[in-house]
Amino acid sequence: MLLQEQDIFIRPYELTDVAALLALRLRNRTFLEPFEPVRSDLFFTAEEQQKQVESARADFARGSAFAFAIFLTDNQQMIGRVALSNVVRGAWQNATIGYFLDQQHNGKGYMTQAVKLALRYAFREANLHRVQAAIMPRNLPSIKVVQKAGFRYEGTSLRYLLINGVWEDHHIYALTSEEWDGDESDLSYSI
């Protein structure tokens, strides 16, 4: 499966992605630290990244989460990750979206493109009704991403997630299938 828009494409992780994922994580360890849970040195090893990829693939197969690696179209370099996690079925049909991008590629619109592709998967393929994002108020670039992708602000959850050792407040944004514009003018999609 491959979802493509303009400059980037996303696809589910493959076992051959471990080395590229490890390099991406190592290159951005300090940059991402203020926005993620505390990670031990073990996390930044090939063995642990192998486990991450295997877990992502198993979750995808079960339908409990849908993690995608983000690649540049021109040179096929892995530059990030976008994931629909915590999938809940039944009356809610909801998932949370999370993402990160290589620091050197920030500010180019790549993450907005990746989020739009993940939303297309969420609403078209996974048949979800709602996708929500939780973002620390100080993470203005991430807030811009969800706003450009059409999410609406719902409120603030106090001490929502343990990030870098601190219980951080998060703004909650959401988008439902009825609100999604589904603009596919620049999208390419194949399964």
C-alpha positions in Angstrom: 0.0 0.0 0.0 1.3 3.4 -0.9 -0.3 6.8 -0.4 1.3 9.8 -2.2 0.8 13.5 -2.3 3.1 16.0 -4.1 6.5 15.7 -2.4 6.0 12.8 -0.1 4.5 9.3 0.2 3.6 7.2 3.2 3.3 3.5 3.6 3.1 0.9 6.4 6.4 -0.1 7.9 8.3 -3.0 6.3 10.9 -5.1 8.0 13.6 -3.6 5.8 12.9 -0.1 7.3 14.7 -0.8 10.6 18.1 0.8 9.6 16.4 3.9 8.2 14.2 4.3 11.2 17.1 3.9 13.6 19.1 6.5 11.7 16.1 8.9 11.7 15.6 8.4 15.5 19.3 8.9 16.2 19.6 12.0 14.1 16.6 13.6 15.8 17.0 12.3 19.4 17.7 15.7 21.0 15.2 17.5 18.7 12.3 15.2 19.6 13.1 14.8 23.3 10.9 17.7 24.5 7.9 16.3 22.7 8.1 12.6 23.6 8.0 10.3 26.7 11.4 9.6 28.3 13.3 7.1 26.1 16.1 4.9 27.5 19.3 4.4 25.5 17.9 0.9 24.6 15.2 2.6 22.5 17.9 3.9 20.2 19.2 0.5 19.1 18.6 -1.6 16.1 17.0 -4.3 18.2 14.5 -2.0 19.7 13.6 -0.3 16.4 13.1 -3.8 15.0 10.6 -4.4 17.8 8.9 -1.1 17.0 8.5 -2.1 13.3 7.3 -5.6 14.2 4.8 -4.2 16.7 3.6 -1.6 14.1 3.1 -4.3 11.5 1.2 -6.5 14.0 -1.1 -3.6 15.1 -1.8 -2.8 11.4 -2.8 -6.4 10.7 -5.1 -6.4 13.7 -6.6 -3.0 12.9 -5.7 -1.6 16.3 -3.3 1.0 14.9 -2.0 2.2 11.5 1.5 3.5 11.5 3.1 4.8 8.3 6.6 5.8 7.5 7.0 9.1 5.6 9.3 9.2 2.6 10.5 11.9 0.2 9.2 11.1 -3.3 12.4 12.2 -5.1 15.0 10.1 -3.2 12.8 7.8 -1.1 14.5 8.9 2.1 12.5 8.1 5.3 11.9 11.5 7.0 9.2 10.7 9.6 6.2 8.9 10.9 2.5 9.4 11.1 0.3 7.0 13.0 -3.3 6.5 13.8 -3.2 4.8 17.2 -5.6 3.8 20.0 -8.2 2.7 17.5 -11.5 2.2 19.3 -14.4 0.6 17.4 -18.0 0.2 18.6 -20.0 3.4 19.1 -16.9 5.7 19.0 -15.0 4.7 15.8 -12.1 6.9 16.9 -8.3 7.0 16.6 -5.6 9.4 17.8 -3.1 10.8 15.4 0.6 11.4 16.2 3.6 12.2 14.1 7.2 13.4 14.0 9.4 14.7 11.2 13.1 14.9 10.7 14.2 18.3 12.0 15.9 19.2 8.7 12.6 18.8 6.8 10.4 20.9 9.1 8.6 23.9 7.6 8.2 22.5 4.1 4.6 21.3 4.3 5.6 17.6 4.4 3.8 16.8 7.6 0.6 18.5 6.5 0.7 16.3 3.4 1.3 13.2 5.5 -1.5 13.9 7.9 -3.9 14.4 5.0 -2.9 11.1 3.6 -3.4 9.4 7.0 -6.8 11.0 7.3 -7.7 9.6 3.9 -6.8 6.2 5.1 -8.7 6.7 8.4 -11.9 7.8 6.8 -11.8 5.8 3.5 -10.1 2.5 4.4 -10.3 2.1 8.2 -13.8 3.4 8.2 -13.2 5.6 11.3 -15.6 8.4 12.2 -13.3 10.6 14.2 -9.6 11.3 14.5 -8.2 13.4 17.3 -4.8 15.0 18.1 -3.4 16.1 21.4 -0.8 18.8 21.2 1.1 20.7 23.8 0.2 24.4 23.6 3.8 25.5 23.0 4.1 23.2 20.0 3.0 25.8 17.5 4.3 24.0 14.4 2.2 20.9 15.2 -0.9 23.1 15.9 -0.4 24.6 12.4 -0.3 21.1 10.9 -3.7 20.1 12.3 -5.3 23.4 11.5 -4.2 23.2 7.9 -5.5 19.6 7.8 -8.9 20.8 8.9 -9.0 19.8 12.6 -11.1 21.9 15.0 -10.0 22.9 18.5 -12.1 21.2 21.2 -10.4 22.3 24.4 -7.5 21.7 26.8 -6.8 18.6 28.8 -4.8 19.4 31.9 -1.8 17.2 32.8 -2.8 14.9 29.8 0.4 13.0 28.9 3.7 12.3 30.6 6.2 14.0 28.2 9.9 14.1 28.9 9.2 13.4 32.5 6.5 16.1 33.0 2.7 15.9 33.0 2.0 18.3 30.1 -1.3 20.0 29.3 -2.5 19.3 25.7 -4.9 21.1 23.4 -7.3 18.6 21.9 -8.2 18.9 18.2 -10.5 16.6 16.2 -12.0 15.9 12.8 -14.9 13.7 11.9 -15.7 12.1 8.6 -18.5 14.6 8.0 -16.1 17.5 8.4 -13.3 16.0 6.3 -13.1 17.7 2.9 -11.6 14.7 1.3 -9.8 16.8 -1.4 -8.0 14.3 -3.4 -6.8 16.5 -6.3 -3.1 15.8 -5.6 -3.4 12.4 -4.1 -2.2 9.1 -5.5 -3.3 5.9 -3.8 -2.6 2.3 -4.4 -3.1 -0.9 -2.4 
